[in-house]
């Protein structure tokens, strides 16, 4: 069996910006002294005149991006999720969101898979924070193919967009001819009749592996990849819930305010269904190897499999 290719979505981000630069001459990239880590350094090397290093001043960077957007530029502001969504929240809300400016936020190093950077940098609240900003599109791609497609979709969308990227290399699962990315539309990766597993980001590949383990036990799981948290594909979620009767959400994010909350908001209003939320359970992360942390917090395929088995029982 061929080895699965793994690429960190932050790499995909830097590559996508560079590949799309010629097609979008108004595209400019800003970073906060983290070009090597966010991989915007790839863009900087190819288009130095269209890259602005704002220094360790994320709040100011958002203001600069807002100003550039008013002149017709399409700024991509880049930093760790903790700084882009956390430190600069007020500027994102008031300088970008309130005037509905065409600013794109590329937030890397999200979730506990930041690993050794520790609890202070492991942002498990960013999706929740960005969901609350009116008009903000929120995306969390699952792999290299989807991350590049998300950047392109953000460029084509008029208005503020937040895209979450990871530090850890993850399996490429969407490298197929029929793959199609549509903003606000979920993707059914596996059909099933017993339970619906709704996953986002790096948890999509782990959920697919968990579904295989469940199948061996006679549990037929439908797997849905939700790359756009907001706007959520409510039609697909409701249809799947009615079809299987049980729903599990899986995310490398707090169980409060992220994908799980978005799905529960939808289902409580349109199709009340029993839901299990798998994620980070109202706790901070800790320092350690990324893969080991994912396992410890029950977010690997084995952890997902065990929780779904218990839920089904």
N, C-alpha and C positions, 0 to 999 in steps of 0.2 A: 504493500500500500504506500502510495506517494506521501511524503511528508507535507503537512499543511503549511502553507506560507503564512507567516505572521508579520504584521506591520503595525506600528503604533499610529493611531489616528492623528497624533500631532505631526508626524512625518507627512501624512497625507495632506494635512492642512498647508504646510509650507510648500509642498509640491503642487497642490492645486492652485494656490495663489500665483505661483510662477508660470504654470501652464496656461492660466486664463488671462494673464496680464496683457498680452498682445490683443486679445479679443475685446478686452475692457480697458481702454486707454485712461479712463477716469479712476480706475482702481488704484488706491494708495494704501500702504500698510504702515501702521503705527505699532510700536512695542515699547515696553517699559523696562529696558535694560535686560531683556530676557530672550533676545533673538536666537541665541544658540539653543535654549531650552524649548521655546515655543515653535522652533523651526522656521520662523519668519526670516532667519538668516539666509535661507535658500533664496527667498525673494530678494533680499537686500543685495546679495551677490550679483544677481541678474539685473536688477533694476534699482541701483543705489539712489538715483534721483527721485524715486517714488517711495522711498522708505524713510520714516522719521522715528528716530529713537528719542522718546520723551523722558528717558531717565526713570528713576524709581519714583514716579509721580503719577500714579494711575488715575487719580481724580482729575488732574490737569489734562491727562491724555484724552479722557472722555470729552472734556470741553473743547480740546483742539479738534477732535473728530467731528463734534457737532458743528463747529465753525466750518470745517472743510466740506461737510455735507451741504451746507447752505450755499456753497459756491458750485455745486454740481459734481463734486468728487464723490466717490464711493469708498469711504474709509473702512478698513478692517482693523479694529483695535485688538491687540493681542497681549495676553498676560495669563498667569495662572488663574484658575477659576476662583480661588479664594480672594484674589485681588480684584479681578474684573467684576465679579458679581457681589463680593463682600465689601471690600474696602471702598469701591467706587459706586456703591449702590445709589447713593443720593444723586450723583451726577448722571448715572444711567437713567434714573427715574425722571429727573427734572430737566436735564439738558438734552437728552436723547429721546426718551419716551414721550414726555409731555408735548413737545412740538412735532412728534412723529417723524423724526429725521431719519434719513437713509444711512444709518450707521450699522455696521455689522460687528459683532463682538465674537472673537475667536478665543474661547477660554480653554486652555490646556491644563493638564495635571489635575483633573477633577477626580473626586472619589478617593477611596482608601487605597487604590492601586498606585497612588503616588509613593506608597511604601515608606522608605527610610526618611522621607521629608517630615514624617510625623504628623501628629494630631492637628497642629495649628495650620498645616498646609493641605490637609486632606478635606477638601470642601465637599460635604455631603448635603449642602443646603442650597446650592446654586439654582437647581431647576425650580425649587419652591420659590425662591426670591424672584427669579425672572418671570415665572408664571403670573405673579401678582401685578406686573407692570402692564397696564392696558395697551393693547396693540402690539405687544412684543411676541414675535415668533420664537419658539424654543425648540431646538433640535439636538438630538443626541445620537449620532450615527454609530453603527455597530462594527464597521470595519473600514478598510482602506477605500474600497469601491464606493461605499455609502458616504464616507467623509468627503471625498472629492465631489460627489454628486450634491451633497449638502451645501458646499461652498458655491457651486454653480447656481443652485436654487436660490441661495441668499442673494447673490448678485442680481438675479432676475426679479427678485421680489422688491417692491418699493416700500421701504419702511424698516424699522429696527428689527434686528435678528440676533439671537444668541445661539451660538453653536458650541457644544461641549465636546472636547477632545481629551484623549487619555495619554498617559505617559507609557503605559505598558503595551508591548507588542501583542496584538490579538489576531486570531485566525481570520483569514480572508474567506468569507462565506458567501459573498454576493458576486463572485467572479463567474458570471454566466451570461450567455447572449441575451436571454429574455429579461434580465434585470431592468427594472424601470423605477426611477425615483420620482415621486410626486409629492410635493409639499402638502402636509396634512393628511396623507394617506398611509395607512398601515399596510404591511405585507404579510400574507399568510405563507409561512415557510413549511408548515406541516399540517395536514388535515387530521382531525381526530374528533371523537364523539363523546368522550367521557369528561374531559376538563379542558379549559382554555388557559394556556400559559401565555401571558402578555409580557414581553421583555423589551428592554431598551439598552442601547450602548453595548459595552463589552459583555453584558449578561445574556445577550442573544445567543452567542455561540455556546455558552455554558448551559443555557436552557434547552437548546437543541440536543446536546449530549445527555441532559437529564431526561428528555423525552424518550430517547432510545432506551435508557435504563428502565423507565416506566413501562415501555412497550414489552420489555422482556418479562415484566410482572403482570402483563395483561391489561395495563391501563393505557388507553388510546388517547394521547394528548394532542390537542390542536396547538400549534405554536404561531404566535403573531409577533412580528417585529414592529414596534412603534418607534420610528426614528424621529417623528415630530410629536413632541409632547403637547405643544400648543401651536396651532389648533389641533385638537385631538380628533382622530377618525372615529367619531361616536357611532356612526352607522355600522362600521365593522365590529366594534366592541359589543354593541347591543345585539347584533345578529349572532355573534359567536356565543354570547352569554345565554341567549335563548336556545341555541343549538345544543350546548353542553350542560347548562345548568349550574356550573361551577367555574369560577375564574380565579387564577393566581397571577399576581403581578410580581415581576422580578426586576430589581434595579440596584445599581451600585450608588445608592443615594439614600437619604433618610426616608423611612416609611411615612414621614410626615411631609406632605406638601408636594411630592414629586409625581411620578407616573401612577403609583398606587392611589394617591388621593384624587388625581385627575380621572382615573377609571371609576373610582367609587362615586365621585360627584356625578359622573355620567349615568352610571347604572342605578343609583338611588333615585334619580329623577325619571329615568326612562324604562328601566327593566330590573327591578330589585332582584339581586342575585347574591348568593353567598360568595364572599371574596376573601382570599388570603393574600396579605401583602408581605412579600419577602424583600428585605432591604436592610439598611443599617437601623437598628432598633433604638432610636432616641439615645444614642451614645456617641462619644468621640472615638475617632480611630486611635491608632498608636503606631509607633515606629516599628518597622520590620519589613522583610522582603515582601513585595507586592503579592506574589502568588500565595505565600503563606498567610497573608492577611485576608485575602479573598476566601481562603479555605477556613480560617478561624472564624470569620464572620458568617459562615454558612452560605456564601455566595458562589461557590464552585458547583459543578454539576452534581457532585455527590450530596452536597448540602441541600440543593434545590430538590433533588430526587427524594431525599428523606423527608423534607417538609411537605412535599406534595403527597407522598404516600400516607403520611399521618393525617393530612387534611382530607384525603379521599376515604380514609377509614372511618 
